[in-house]
């Protein structure tokens, strides 16, 4: 490169580009330094003046305080000369109206005698007098109101004990009064301030003193000035040093310039070769100047960088969309447009697999048409294998290959490029690019397309994750129904829409009757299965724009929007009845035939409420009332229902206190043996006495079962029934008492132990205790049920099935369990002498029980015809109002003692109206 044009040009360029800035820097530095030094010196000058002025004010303030103290001492005749006075004052005098006196044994100057003092002086005042042509400073203070004053000549040594400034040898510092020098530092006493030339050759600074709180000052001014030449001489050495350093730098730079050119040009030439090799470009040399050749190569490199930047900006755009949006349609549109431009394709399609479908779902986007179309298809095994063999991309000749031909957007495509998108090693999407001829895309474009596909896989994963999070936050995981949060959002939207359209809407609050009994007896897994089935049954009863939600437990709630105001109640009633009908259909659960009814509370917008919270409260109140009426009931909200619901709520609260307040008592209804005509037992029935009236068990037992108090109430019944039976035994009345057990009691693992403890504490034989169970309890033929019944019977306790024939009627339990007594429900006994169906059912039960050696008890016997039929058909025992209503303990004792032979009334002696 000895004769290199580039080398020569760079050498000239480096030298010229170095000298000009260096010279300019030298001139600028000197000017800046001069200006900076002047400003800095001026600032220091002003600070020195200020410091002197403040120090002078402080000293005069101190003197003012001292002279006031001396004046007060003289007024009180307690003045005493101290050493400090000699420090502050040269002389001190007392001036009276007609005389003057020295306090320090010093001669009285004539100028002091002529001092004129105003009678209005109220605080010390400073005055300046020329004594012997030397300015002296005096301070005057009033002693009293008789025009007596004390005058002190201030000691200059105290007043001017001021340290000189650090540049005191370069600047003058003076204190003046009315342009008369009082005191100058630096031995400058031959020139007054007003003689200072008023031009730009000097730097000046001034400070005016102010009156202090204890001293009135004359117009004092502190002044300072200095010649500009002082500043220049101060910085001359520095300026010369900068100039010499810059000149040496220019010489050194010129010396090493040629060697630096080599280190500069060599990497440039190498860069040219690497650029050509990396970009696979060979730009033509247009000149012998190698610099022009390099520039030409860099132009090619710049164009390629533009292409890469365009690709990276698209990547960044897609990344931004992925991070800021989970809308796959928006992401796919951006990706499709970019791929079409990058790969020069005729058309681009993205076929994405639906999360909830096995088949891949095709989303086809047309740029020239603002519409989307969707088709569904599935890949065969051969096509899947081909894709996994070509996981990066696959180019298909659609004229020669039938596989994947259906992926082309039009019939005009000759080649289709398939870029698969994988997620968790599974095909999640296919990107297809159609070409009318052999594709002309570059290798780099294909790599960038693969990168875009990878980013699309991230977008799909994020969207799936967000869908899952949204589902978890808004849907019930057991039934896939909207949860409370989503339901309330939809209800608010429905109310908003109803306000605009003036349509009504209804809210149905649904609760499964006796679901807890099913859950306790069959287990939570079976209960969950039943809830899922119930959710599907409710959905099948609704329209597409209706909403059903699971609120928790066995509670469901439905929104019926856009209800017509005409025949509104009949429409809603039809839906409620349809839902109840579907729910009440038998369902096979764990080999058992399950039938549950439902209760529904209904509120209407805007009749009952105009907001979400109040609509739900109204529907809940109606449901509460419906459940309290009967099973399988639905109720519309009304003010009366709201009041009744409040009463039920109060009843539930009072129930919590009933046991503690001893408000429960047992009543007993006798059972008569038909053959022996004797009372052989009685059923213990709980009664709740509140405010001198009885509350029916039908009102509070369901509440106790719902709120969990049934365990406590059931144990109270067992304890008191056994105690009462033992008491009657001691009275010579050996009678057996039957007690009802709830499903929750029976499922309690501590039941056997607790019954055993009660019998032991009461000292009652187990043979005098009879436990009544419902068919629902025995429906679950599991180990717990079998084991518990066997242990109870081994103890000697009698087991009876209550309300036989009204439950699930799975007679297999009569074979699996050892049952002692069947109690025939009163619904079959009523009018049995007239109803042929009842006769047939009861006859079958009596025959079945007789063959199985099980005793039978008929409940609800109310007249002689019913009694006559039961006696004729060999029913073992009778119970009902025909003999006696349930009696309290005292009345039942009197009844037993009065009828100690326990005769059974003969049917021919029974009157018609009994």
ABEGO torsion letter per residue (X at the ends): XAABAAAAAAAAAAAAAAAAAAAAAAAAAAAAAAAAAAAAAAAAAAAAAAAAAAAAAAAAAAAAAAAAAAAAAAAAGABBBBAAAAAABABBBBBBAABBBBAAGBBBBAAAAABBBBAABABBBBBBBBBGGBBBBBBBBBABAAGBBBBBBBBAAAAABBBBBAAAAABBBBBBBGGBBABBBGGBAABBAAABBBBAABBBBBBBBBBBAABBBBBBBBBBBBBAAAAAAAAAAAAAAAAAAAAAAAAAAAAAAAAAAAAAAAAAAAAAAAAAAAAGBBBBBABABAAAAAAAAAAAAAAAAAAAAAAAAAAAAAAAAAAABABAAAAAAAAAAAAAAAAGBABBBBBBBBAABABBBBBBBBAABBBBBBBBBBBBAAAAAAAAABAABBBBBAAABABGAAABABAABABBBBBBBBBGGBBABBBBBBBABBBABBAAAAAAAAAAAAAAAAAAAAAAAAAAAAAAAABBAAAGBBBAAAAAAAAAAAAAAAAAAGBBBBBBBBBBBGAAAAAAAAEAAAAAAAAAAAAAAAAAABBAABBBBBAEEABBBBBBBGBBABGAAAAAAAAAAAAAAAAABBBBBGGBBBBBBBBBBBBBOAAABABAAAAAAAAAAAAAAAAAABBGBBBBBBAAAAAAAAAAAAAAAAAAAAAAAGABBBBBBBBBBAAAGBBABBBBBBBBBBGGBBBBAAAAAAAAAAAGAAAAAAAAAAAAAAAAAAAAAAAGBBBBBBBBBBAAAAABAAAAAAAAAAAAAAGBBAAABBBBBBAAAAABBBAAAAAAAAAAAAAGBBBBBBGBGABAGBAAAAAABBBABBBBBAAAABGAAABAAAAAAAAAAAAAAAAAGBBBBBBGBABAAAAAAAAAAGBABBBEAAABBBBBAAAAAAAAAABAAGBBBBAAABBAAX
